[in-house]
Amino acid sequence: LARVAEAAHLARAEGLPAPWYVIGSEVPIPGGAHAALTSEHAEGGAVTTVESVRQTLDATRAAFRRQGVEDAWARVVAVVVQPGVEFGDDFVLDYQPEKARELALFIEGTGLVYEAHSTDYQTRAALKHLVRDHFALLKVGPALTFAFREAVFALAMMEGEMFPRAARSNLSEVLDAVMVRHPEHWRKYYHGTAEEQAFKRKFSLSDRARYYWGEAAVQAALARLLMNLRGPLPLALLSQFAPVQGEKVRAGVLQNTPENLILDRVGAVLQDYFEATTP
């Protein structure tokens, strides 16, 4: 892959900087852990060993040499590892710095940093500790779409208090109906009884619902929801269903529109990463 990237750069990227590389293959299951890993795993998630990182560096550098792109090794900036963080349907394994201490010390002599996956739902303090320990590239995904879903569901609850059922978007019901009709994105991940699966379709931290927001029926329901709530939202409902955003509206730092409430909720997650990665 590096050989192809280098060749493409030389052939077509006139005036553009050369590519940089993140190496390694310790990538966890997309969207969170399976049911085999539960909140009862108080000892924490798996941590990549120093020997594994050393082997990855040696093997990848040798591969660069064999492919004739050894000069590109100077542009390898990070290696993917597991720092012991993970999440699943209803649990988060928080970063435990003491368990990654050897890993953190090892990378200091290499000129590289680590890329950490599954950092979703870590606290701001935990994210700061990850960055301090040289896990400088923090992968996040479901935590952002989960925040989007939270904001949209909060708006749907406000709509439910303001409009008769026939005039509502009924967004949560529409979303669930589409997920039931097309279960391919969640069936392998959500186990349990029918009731437990129904709960997970809405509220699982793995947030498999993120694959359905682009469906036509869901898009139509979302558009109707935003149209129904296009006027200023009542302060009482903001206080009930979106209190953080309600305080910002009252302070005059957030415009009282449904779109801005959604953006602010997602932005709060991004702010944790900004604060963690800003010196």
C-alpha positions as CSV (number, residue, x, y, z in Angstrom):
1,L,0.0,0.0,0.0
2,A,2.8,2.4,0.8
3,R,4.5,1.6,-2.5
4,V,1.3,2.4,-4.4
5,A,0.8,5.6,-2.4
6,E,4.4,6.7,-3.1
7,A,4.0,6.0,-6.8
8,A,0.8,7.8,-7.0
9,H,2.3,10.8,-5.2
10,L,5.3,11.0,-7.6
11,A,3.1,10.6,-10.6
12,R,0.2,13.0,-9.9
13,A,0.7,15.0,-6.8
14,E,2.8,17.9,-8.1
15,G,3.3,20.5,-5.4
16,L,1.5,18.5,-2.8
17,P,3.2,17.2,0.4
18,A,4.3,13.6,0.5
19,P,1.9,11.2,2.3
20,W,2.3,10.3,6.0
21,Y,1.7,6.8,7.3
22,V,0.0,5.2,10.3
23,I,0.9,1.6,10.6
24,G,-0.3,-1.5,12.5
25,S,-3.2,-3.9,12.5
26,E,-4.5,-3.9,16.1
27,V,-7.9,-2.6,15.1
28,P,-10.9,-3.5,17.3
29,I,-14.3,-4.6,16.2
30,P,-16.1,-1.7,14.5
31,G,-18.8,-0.1,16.7
32,G,-17.8,-1.6,20.0
33,A,-17.2,-4.9,21.6
34,H,-19.4,-8.0,21.3
35,A,-21.5,-9.4,24.1
36,A,-18.5,-11.6,25.1
37,L,-16.9,-8.5,26.7
38,T,-19.2,-7.1,29.4
39,S,-19.2,-4.4,32.1
40,E,-18.2,-7.2,34.5
41,H,-14.7,-7.0,33.0
42,A,-13.5,-4.7,35.7
43,E,-9.9,-5.5,35.0
44,G,-10.2,-3.4,31.8
45,G,-9.7,-4.1,28.1
46,A,-6.7,-5.6,26.4
47,V,-3.5,-3.6,26.2
48,T,-1.0,-4.1,23.3
49,T,2.3,-5.5,24.6
50,V,5.6,-3.7,24.0
51,E,6.9,-6.8,22.2
52,S,3.9,-6.7,19.8
53,V,4.7,-3.0,19.0
54,R,8.4,-3.8,18.5
55,Q,7.5,-6.6,16.1
56,T,5.1,-4.4,14.2
57,L,7.8,-1.7,13.7
58,D,10.4,-4.2,12.7
59,A,8.2,-6.1,10.3
60,T,6.7,-3.0,8.7
61,R,10.1,-1.3,8.2
62,A,11.4,-4.5,6.6
63,A,8.4,-4.5,4.3
64,F,9.0,-0.9,3.3
65,R,12.6,-1.9,2.5
66,R,11.5,-4.9,0.4
67,Q,9.1,-2.7,-1.6
68,G,11.7,-0.1,-2.4
69,V,10.1,2.7,-0.3
70,E,12.5,2.8,2.6
71,D,12.7,6.6,2.3
72,A,9.0,6.8,3.2
73,W,9.7,5.3,6.6
74,A,10.7,8.8,7.8
75,R,7.1,9.7,7.2
76,V,5.6,7.0,9.5
77,V,4.1,9.0,12.3
78,A,2.1,6.6,14.4
79,V,1.3,2.9,15.1
80,V,-2.1,1.5,16.0
81,V,-2.4,-0.1,19.4
82,Q,-5.0,-1.0,22.0
83,P,-4.6,1.1,25.2
84,G,-7.2,-0.9,27.1
85,V,-10.3,1.2,26.3
86,E,-13.4,-0.3,25.0
87,F,-17.2,0.0,24.9
88,G,-20.2,-2.1,24.2
89,D,-24.0,-2.0,24.4
90,D,-24.2,-0.8,28.0
91,F,-20.7,-0.4,29.3
92,V,-17.5,1.6,28.9
93,L,-14.0,0.4,29.9
94,D,-12.2,3.5,31.0
95,Y,-8.5,4.2,30.4
96,Q,-6.3,2.9,33.2
97,P,-2.9,4.6,32.8
98,E,-1.0,2.2,35.0
99,K,-1.9,-0.7,32.7
100,A,-0.4,1.1,29.7
101,R,2.6,2.5,31.4
102,E,5.2,0.2,29.7
103,L,3.6,1.0,26.3
104,A,3.7,4.7,27.0
105,L,7.4,4.6,28.0
106,F,8.4,2.5,25.0
107,I,7.2,4.9,22.3
108,E,9.1,7.8,23.8
109,G,12.4,6.6,22.2
110,T,11.0,6.0,18.7
111,G,9.9,9.5,17.5
112,L,6.4,8.1,16.9
113,V,3.0,8.3,18.7
114,Y,0.1,5.9,19.0
115,E,-3.3,5.8,17.4
116,A,-6.0,4.5,19.8
117,H,-9.3,3.2,18.6
118,S,-12.6,2.9,20.5
119,T,-12.0,6.0,22.6
120,D,-15.7,6.7,22.4
121,Y,-17.4,7.7,25.7
122,Q,-14.1,8.2,27.5
123,T,-14.2,11.1,30.0
124,R,-12.4,14.3,29.1
125,A,-9.9,13.5,31.9
126,A,-9.3,10.0,30.4
127,L,-8.8,11.5,27.0
128,K,-6.2,13.9,28.4
129,H,-4.4,11.0,30.0
130,L,-4.4,9.1,26.8
131,V,-2.8,12.1,25.0
132,R,-0.3,12.6,27.8
133,D,0.7,8.9,27.4
134,H,1.4,9.4,23.7
135,F,-1.9,8.1,22.3
136,A,-2.1,11.2,20.3
137,L,-4.5,10.0,17.5
138,L,-7.9,9.3,19.1
139,K,-10.4,7.5,16.9
140,V,-14.0,8.3,17.6
141,G,-17.3,7.5,15.8
142,P,-20.3,6.1,17.6
143,A,-20.0,8.6,20.4
144,L,-20.7,11.3,17.9
145,T,-23.7,9.6,16.2
146,F,-25.0,8.6,19.6
147,A,-25.0,12.3,20.6
148,F,-26.8,13.1,17.4
149,R,-29.4,10.4,18.2
150,E,-29.8,11.8,21.8
151,A,-30.4,15.3,20.5
152,V,-32.9,14.2,17.9
153,F,-34.8,12.0,20.4
154,A,-34.9,14.9,22.8
155,L,-36.5,17.0,20.1
156,A,-39.0,14.3,19.3
157,M,-40.0,14.2,23.0
158,M,-40.6,18.0,22.8
159,E,-42.6,17.5,19.7
160,G,-44.7,14.9,21.5
161,E,-45.7,17.5,24.1
162,M,-46.6,20.1,21.5
163,F,-48.4,18.3,18.7
164,P,-51.2,15.7,18.4
165,R,-50.0,12.3,17.2
166,A,-51.3,12.7,13.7
167,A,-49.2,15.9,13.2
168,R,-46.0,14.5,14.7
169,S,-43.0,13.1,12.9
170,N,-43.1,10.0,15.1
171,L,-39.4,9.8,14.3
172,S,-38.3,7.2,16.9
173,E,-41.0,4.8,15.7
174,V,-40.2,5.4,12.1
175,L,-36.5,4.8,12.7
176,D,-37.2,1.6,14.6
177,A,-39.6,0.3,11.9
178,V,-36.9,0.8,9.3
179,M,-34.4,-1.0,11.4
180,V,-36.7,-3.9,11.9
181,R,-37.4,-4.1,8.2
182,H,-33.7,-4.0,7.4
183,P,-31.9,-5.7,10.3
184,E,-28.6,-6.4,8.5
185,H,-26.7,-3.6,10.3
186,W,-27.7,-4.6,13.9
187,R,-28.8,-8.3,14.0
188,K,-25.2,-9.7,14.5
189,Y,-24.6,-7.1,17.3
190,Y,-27.8,-6.9,19.4
191,H,-28.6,-10.1,21.2
192,G,-31.3,-11.0,23.8
193,T,-35.0,-11.1,23.9
194,A,-37.2,-9.1,21.5
195,E,-37.7,-6.5,24.2
196,E,-33.9,-6.3,24.9
197,Q,-33.2,-5.9,21.2
198,A,-35.8,-3.2,20.9
199,F,-34.1,-1.3,23.7
200,K,-30.7,-1.7,22.1
201,R,-31.9,-0.5,18.7
202,K,-32.7,2.9,20.4
203,F,-30.2,3.2,23.2
204,S,-27.2,0.9,22.7
205,L,-23.8,2.7,23.0
206,S,-22.8,0.8,19.9
207,D,-25.3,2.9,18.1
208,R,-26.0,0.7,15.1
209,A,-28.9,3.1,14.4
210,R,-26.3,5.3,12.8
211,Y,-26.5,3.3,9.6
212,Y,-30.2,4.2,9.1
213,W,-30.3,8.0,9.2
214,G,-29.9,8.1,5.4
215,E,-32.9,6.0,4.7
216,A,-35.7,7.9,2.9
217,A,-38.4,7.3,5.5
218,V,-36.1,8.4,8.3
219,Q,-35.0,11.4,6.4
220,A,-38.6,12.4,5.8
221,A,-39.5,12.0,9.5
222,L,-36.4,14.1,10.5
223,A,-37.4,16.8,8.1
224,R,-40.9,16.9,9.5
225,L,-39.6,17.0,13.0
226,L,-37.4,20.0,12.2
227,M,-40.3,21.7,10.4
228,N,-42.7,21.2,13.3
229,L,-40.2,22.7,15.7
230,R,-39.0,25.6,13.5
231,G,-40.2,28.2,16.0
232,P,-38.4,29.0,19.3
233,L,-38.8,26.0,21.6
234,P,-40.5,26.6,24.9
235,L,-38.0,27.1,27.7
236,A,-39.8,24.6,29.9
237,L,-39.3,21.9,27.4
238,L,-35.7,22.8,26.9
239,S,-35.2,22.6,30.6
240,Q,-37.0,19.1,30.7
241,F,-35.4,17.5,27.6
242,A,-32.2,19.4,26.8
243,P,-31.2,21.3,30.0
244,V,-27.6,22.0,29.0
245,Q,-28.7,23.5,25.7
246,G,-31.5,25.3,27.5
247,E,-29.0,27.1,29.8
248,K,-27.0,28.2,26.7
249,V,-30.2,29.5,25.1
250,R,-31.0,31.5,28.2
251,A,-27.4,32.8,28.4
252,G,-27.7,34.0,24.8
253,V,-24.9,31.9,23.5
254,L,-27.0,29.4,21.5
255,Q,-29.8,30.2,19.1
256,N,-33.1,28.5,19.9
257,T,-33.5,26.3,16.9
258,P,-33.7,22.5,16.7
259,E,-30.7,22.4,14.3
260,N,-28.5,24.4,16.7
261,L,-29.5,22.1,19.6
262,I,-28.4,19.1,17.6
263,L,-25.1,20.7,16.6
264,D,-24.4,21.8,20.2
265,R,-25.0,18.3,21.6
266,V,-22.6,16.7,19.0
267,G,-20.2,19.6,19.5
268,A,-20.0,18.8,23.2
269,V,-18.4,15.4,22.4
270,L,-16.0,17.0,20.0
271,Q,-15.1,19.6,22.6
272,D,-13.8,16.8,24.9
273,Y,-11.4,15.8,22.1
274,F,-10.4,19.3,21.4
275,E,-9.6,20.0,25.0
276,A,-7.7,16.7,25.3
277,T,-5.5,17.3,22.3
278,T,-4.9,21.0,22.8
279,P,-1.6,21.8,24.6
